[in-house]
Amino acid sequence: MEIVVLDSAHKHHITDESIDFCLLHFRNDLVIDDSPLKRLFVGFDHHGTTLEIITIEDEETDIMYVIHAMQITKQYFYLLEEGGTI
């Protein structure tokens, strides 16, 4: 699947490198909506910074659009914990 980072994902100054690393090594994910498929990923970037990333997937073109990326907020921190539930 191709990953395309939209300008809106840079609002909080998260780099493409950090986004790519987190998406390739995410710790947990959560489906937010299913039409189109919208997912929240949580994990770490290559520096160990905790991130939350929101994507929209276009299944027809096999492209994942990153629309939001920032340091993780308290509301999703539980998803990083070992054995955390989704």
C-alpha positions as CSV (number, residue, x, y, z in Angstrom):
1,M,0.0,0.0,0.0
2,E,1.3,3.4,-1.0
3,I,1.4,6.1,1.8
4,V,0.7,9.7,0.8
5,V,1.2,12.3,3.5
6,L,-1.1,15.3,3.0
7,D,-0.2,18.9,4.0
8,S,-2.7,18.7,6.9
9,A,-0.5,16.0,8.6
10,H,2.3,18.6,9.0
11,K,0.3,21.0,11.1
12,H,2.1,19.8,14.3
13,H,5.5,19.7,12.6
14,I,5.8,15.9,12.4
15,T,8.1,14.9,9.6
16,D,7.4,12.4,6.8
17,E,10.2,10.3,8.2
18,S,8.6,10.1,11.6
19,I,5.2,9.3,10.1
20,D,6.6,6.6,7.9
21,F,8.5,4.9,10.7
22,C,5.5,5.0,13.1
23,L,3.2,3.5,10.4
24,L,5.7,0.7,9.6
25,H,6.1,-0.1,13.3
26,F,2.9,1.0,14.9
27,R,2.0,-0.4,18.4
28,N,-1.8,-0.4,18.0
29,D,-4.6,0.9,15.7
30,L,-8.2,1.7,15.9
31,V,-10.9,1.9,13.2
32,I,-12.6,5.3,13.5
33,D,-14.9,5.0,10.5
34,D,-15.5,2.4,7.8
35,S,-16.7,4.4,4.8
36,P,-14.1,5.3,3.8
37,L,-11.8,3.4,6.1
38,K,-10.4,5.9,8.6
39,R,-7.9,4.6,11.2
40,L,-6.0,5.9,14.1
41,F,-2.5,4.5,14.6
42,V,-0.4,5.0,17.8
43,G,3.3,4.2,18.1
44,F,6.8,5.6,18.2
45,D,8.9,7.4,15.6
46,H,12.6,6.7,15.0
47,H,13.5,9.0,18.0
48,G,11.1,7.3,20.4
49,T,8.5,10.1,20.3
50,T,5.0,8.8,20.8
51,L,2.7,9.7,18.0
52,E,-0.9,9.4,16.9
53,I,-1.6,9.3,13.2
54,I,-5.0,9.4,11.4
55,T,-5.3,7.9,7.9
56,I,-7.9,7.4,5.3
57,E,-7.6,4.4,3.0
58,D,-8.7,4.3,-0.6
59,E,-9.1,0.6,-1.2
60,E,-9.6,1.1,-5.0
61,T,-6.3,2.7,-5.5
62,D,-4.5,1.0,-2.6
63,I,-3.4,4.4,-1.2
64,M,-3.3,5.4,2.5
65,Y,-3.6,9.1,3.0
66,V,-2.2,10.5,6.2
67,I,-4.4,13.4,7.2
68,H,-3.2,14.0,10.8
69,A,-0.1,13.4,12.9
70,M,0.9,14.7,16.3
71,Q,2.4,13.7,19.6
72,I,0.0,11.4,21.3
73,T,-2.7,12.8,23.5
74,K,-3.7,11.4,26.9
75,Q,-6.9,10.0,25.5
76,Y,-5.1,7.4,23.3
77,F,-2.1,6.7,25.6
78,Y,-3.7,3.5,26.8
79,L,-3.3,2.0,23.3
80,L,0.5,2.1,23.8
81,E,0.4,-0.1,26.8
82,E,1.3,-3.8,26.4
83,G,-1.8,-5.7,26.1
84,G,-3.9,-2.5,25.7
85,T,-7.3,-3.1,24.3
86,I,-8.7,-1.4,21.2
